[in-house]
Amino acid sequence: MTITINLLDDSTRPKAPRIEGATHAQRLQGRRLAMIHEMHLRQMGQVRQAMEHVAAGEKGAGEELGQALSALDMRHNYRAFGNICGQECGMLTAHHTIEDRYIFPALAEQGSEGLRKVVERLMAEHEIIHQLIERMEEAAVDAMNEPGPTTFAPLREAFEALERFVVSHFGYEQEELEEALGYHQIDM
C-alpha cells in the first residue's frame, strides 16, 4: 500500500482566524485537547520503546543457538509489540472518530469560514492517519506471523511514518483549535 504524505506541509495548512474576545479561561479550556494528545504521544512512545526492544533482539541474534533461543523471545516480543501497537491504534481511531463526528461538526457550525477550512483539513489528515494505521496493522500482522528483519523493516517504516504524521497533526490541531474549542464551549 503506497500512501502519499503531502499534507505535512505547513504552508498548505489553513490557519484559523484569531477570535476577538476569546478569554484566557477559554484558551485554557481549549488546551485540554493538548492533554489528550499528550496521552496518545506517551503511548506512541511506549510503542516506539517496544519496537526498539524488538530491534535490539534481532541485532543480538548472531549464532544459530542464540538465534533459536532469541526466536522464542522475539516471537513473544513481536506479539507484545503488536498488542501495544494495536491498543494505541484503537484509541487513536476512537479519538479521531469523536472529533470527526462531534467536535468538528460543532466547530464548523459555530465557527467562521476560516475555521471550517481548518476543520476540513483536519478531517482530511485523519483519513491519512487511518490509512497509515491500516498499513501499520498489516505490517504488524506480517511481523507477528513471521518474526524477523524482513517483516520488521516495513513495520518500523510504517510506525515511523504514522508517528511523524501524528506529531505534526496534533501540533497543527492544537494550535488552530485552542481558542475555538473554549470560545464555542466544545466539551472534550
C-alpha positions as CSV (number, residue, x, y, z in Angstrom):
1,M,0.0,0.0,0.0
2,T,1.5,3.3,-1.1
3,I,0.4,6.4,0.8
4,T,1.4,9.9,-0.2
5,I,2.1,12.0,2.8
6,N,1.9,15.5,1.3
7,L,-0.4,17.1,4.0
8,L,2.5,17.7,6.3
9,D,3.5,20.9,4.5
10,D,2.5,23.7,6.9
11,S,2.3,26.2,4.1
12,T,-0.7,24.3,2.7
13,R,-2.5,24.2,6.1
14,P,-5.2,26.8,6.5
15,K,-5.0,29.0,9.6
16,A,-8.0,29.6,11.8
17,P,-8.6,33.3,12.3
18,R,-8.0,34.5,15.9
19,I,-11.2,35.0,17.8
20,E,-11.6,38.6,19.1
21,G,-12.7,38.5,22.7
22,A,-11.5,34.9,23.5
23,T,-10.6,34.9,27.1
24,H,-7.6,33.3,28.9
25,A,-10.0,30.9,30.6
26,Q,-11.4,29.8,27.2
27,R,-7.9,29.3,25.8
28,L,-7.1,27.1,28.9
29,Q,-10.3,25.1,28.2
30,G,-9.1,24.7,24.6
31,R,-5.7,23.4,25.8
32,R,-7.4,20.3,27.2
33,L,-7.0,18.9,23.7
34,A,-3.2,19.1,24.2
35,M,-3.5,17.0,27.3
36,I,-5.4,14.3,25.4
37,H,-2.9,14.4,22.6
38,E,-0.1,14.1,25.2
39,M,-1.6,10.8,26.4
40,H,-1.5,9.5,22.9
41,L,2.0,10.7,22.3
42,R,3.2,9.0,25.5
43,Q,1.6,5.7,24.3
44,M,3.2,6.1,20.9
45,G,6.5,6.4,22.9
46,Q,5.7,3.1,24.5
47,V,5.1,1.6,21.1
48,R,8.4,3.0,20.0
49,Q,10.2,1.5,23.1
50,A,8.6,-1.9,22.3
51,M,9.8,-1.6,18.7
52,E,13.3,-0.8,19.9
53,H,13.2,-3.8,22.2
54,V,12.3,-6.0,19.2
55,A,15.0,-4.4,17.1
56,A,17.6,-5.0,19.8
57,G,16.6,-8.6,20.0
58,E,17.1,-9.0,16.2
59,K,20.6,-7.5,16.3
60,G,21.6,-9.7,19.2
61,A,20.8,-13.0,17.4
62,G,24.2,-13.9,15.9
63,E,24.9,-17.6,16.2
64,E,22.5,-20.5,15.4
65,L,21.8,-21.5,19.1
66,G,21.4,-17.8,20.0
67,Q,19.0,-17.3,17.1
68,A,17.0,-20.3,18.1
69,L,16.7,-19.0,21.7
70,S,16.2,-15.5,20.6
71,A,13.5,-16.5,18.2
72,L,11.4,-17.7,21.1
73,D,11.8,-14.3,22.8
74,M,11.5,-12.5,19.5
75,R,8.1,-14.1,18.8
76,H,6.9,-13.1,22.2
77,N,8.3,-9.6,21.7
78,Y,6.6,-9.3,18.3
79,R,3.3,-10.3,19.9
80,A,3.7,-7.9,22.8
81,F,4.6,-5.1,20.3
82,G,1.5,-6.0,18.2
83,N,-0.7,-5.8,21.3
84,I,0.7,-2.5,22.5
85,C,0.5,-1.1,19.0
86,G,-3.0,-2.4,18.4
87,Q,-4.2,-0.8,21.7
88,E,-2.8,2.6,20.7
89,C,-4.2,2.4,17.2
90,G,-7.6,1.6,18.5
91,M,-7.5,4.5,21.0
92,L,-6.3,6.9,18.3
93,T,-9.0,5.8,16.0
94,A,-11.6,6.4,18.7
95,H,-10.2,9.8,19.4
96,H,-10.4,10.8,15.8
97,T,-13.9,9.3,15.5
98,I,-15.1,11.5,18.4
99,E,-13.5,14.6,16.7
100,D,-15.0,13.8,13.3
101,R,-18.5,13.0,14.5
102,Y,-19.0,15.5,17.3
103,I,-16.3,18.1,17.8
104,F,-15.5,19.1,14.2
105,P,-19.2,19.4,13.1
106,A,-19.9,21.6,16.1
107,L,-16.9,23.8,15.4
108,A,-17.8,24.0,11.7
109,E,-21.4,25.0,12.5
110,Q,-20.5,27.7,15.1
111,G,-17.2,29.0,13.6
112,S,-16.1,31.2,10.8
113,E,-15.3,30.1,7.2
114,G,-11.6,30.1,8.2
115,L,-12.3,27.7,11.0
116,R,-14.4,25.5,8.7
117,K,-11.4,25.2,6.3
118,V,-9.2,24.1,9.2
119,V,-11.7,21.5,10.2
120,E,-11.9,20.2,6.7
121,R,-8.1,19.9,6.6
122,L,-8.0,18.1,9.9
123,M,-10.6,15.6,8.7
124,A,-8.5,15.0,5.6
125,E,-5.5,14.4,7.8
126,H,-7.5,11.9,9.8
127,E,-8.1,9.9,6.7
128,I,-4.3,9.8,6.0
129,I,-3.7,8.8,9.6
130,H,-6.2,6.0,9.4
131,Q,-4.5,4.7,6.2
132,L,-1.2,4.8,8.0
133,I,-2.8,2.8,10.9
134,E,-4.1,0.2,8.5
135,R,-0.7,0.0,6.8
136,M,1.0,-0.5,10.2
137,E,-1.6,-3.1,11.4
138,E,-1.0,-5.1,8.2
139,A,2.8,-4.9,8.7
140,A,2.3,-5.9,12.4
141,V,0.3,-9.0,11.4
142,D,3.0,-10.0,9.0
143,A,5.7,-9.4,11.6
144,M,3.9,-11.4,14.2
145,N,3.2,-14.3,11.8
146,E,6.8,-14.4,10.6
147,P,9.1,-12.6,13.0
148,G,12.4,-11.4,11.5
149,P,14.2,-8.5,9.9
150,T,12.4,-8.9,6.6
151,T,9.0,-8.3,8.2
152,F,10.2,-5.9,10.9
153,A,11.6,-3.3,8.5
154,P,8.2,-2.5,6.9
155,L,6.6,-2.4,10.3
156,R,9.2,0.0,11.6
157,E,8.8,2.2,8.5
158,A,5.0,2.2,8.9
159,F,5.2,3.1,12.5
160,E,7.7,5.9,11.9
161,A,5.5,7.4,9.2
162,L,2.5,7.3,11.5
163,E,4.4,8.8,14.4
164,R,5.8,11.6,12.2
165,F,2.3,12.4,10.8
166,V,0.5,12.2,14.2
167,V,3.0,14.5,15.9
168,S,2.6,17.1,13.1
169,H,-1.2,16.7,13.0
170,F,-1.5,17.1,16.8
171,G,0.6,20.3,16.8
172,Y,-1.4,21.8,14.0
173,E,-4.8,20.8,15.5
174,Q,-3.9,22.2,18.9
175,E,-2.6,25.5,17.5
176,E,-5.6,26.1,15.3
177,L,-8.4,24.9,17.6
178,E,-7.3,26.2,21.0
179,E,-9.3,29.4,21.0
180,A,-12.3,28.0,19.2
181,L,-12.8,25.0,21.5
182,G,-13.0,27.2,24.6
183,Y,-14.8,30.1,22.9
184,H,-17.5,27.9,21.4
185,Q,-17.7,25.7,24.6
186,I,-17.0,22.5,22.9
187,D,-16.6,19.8,25.5
188,M,-13.6,17.5,25.3
